[in-house]
Amino acid sequence: MSKYQKAKPDDRSDNVEKLQATVHNTLENIEAAEETLAFSSPEEKAKIQAKNNRRKEAVEGLREEIKDEAAHREQ
């Protein structure tokens, strides 16, 4: 047996579900962060809003990836 392990085959069978779970969790994090805005200092509010903007951009990218994975699954 070789001292090098062979790469595992690419298993994309559950990528759509994993990506959807990630989107769901990220949206929950956005909501939770927005709830804390009322109790935050102006400095903290700016940080939270910036982070939520990054999260929203990530969600957009994840949704595109879900479309790609779903299309790949149909092939």
N, C-alpha and C positions, 0 to 999 in steps of 0.2 A: 504494500500500500504506500502511496506517495505521502511525503511529509506535508504536502499542500492539500488543503481541503478544496473540493470543487464548489463552485458557486451554486447556491440554491437556484432552482428555476424561478422565473418571474411569475408569481402567483397574483394575478390582478382580480381574482374572482370576487373579492369582497371590498375592493377599493372604494366603490361608490358608497357603500354603507359606512365605511370608516370616515370618508370625507363628509358625508351628511352628518354624522355624529359630531365631527369637529366643528362644522358650521353651527349646529345647534348649541354646542357648548360655548362657542365664541359669542353667539347672540345673547346667551344667558349672562355671560361675563359683561357684555356691553350694558345690559339692563341693570345688573347689580351695581356697576360703576356709576351709572347715571343716577341711581337712587342715593348714592353717597354724596352727590354734588351739593345737595342742600346743607350738608354738614361740613363742607370742606372750605378751607381758606381759598382766597383767590389764586394763590400759587398752586395749591393742590388741584383746584378746578381746571386750571390750564393744563396740568400734566394729565389729568384724567381725560379731558377732551382730546388731547393730542393722541393719547393711547387708544381711545375709542375710534378716532379717525383711522389709525393704523389697523385696528381690528376690522373696521368696515371695509377697508381696502383688501385685507386678507380674505374676508368673506367673499368679496367679488371674485377674487382669483380662485378661491376654492370652488365656487359655483361653476366657473368656466372649466375647471379641472373635472368636476362631476360630469359635465356635459361630454367632455372628451372621453372619460372612462365609460360612460353609458354608451356612447357611439362605438367604442372599441369592443364592448361586451356584445353588441348586436352583430358584429362582423363574424 
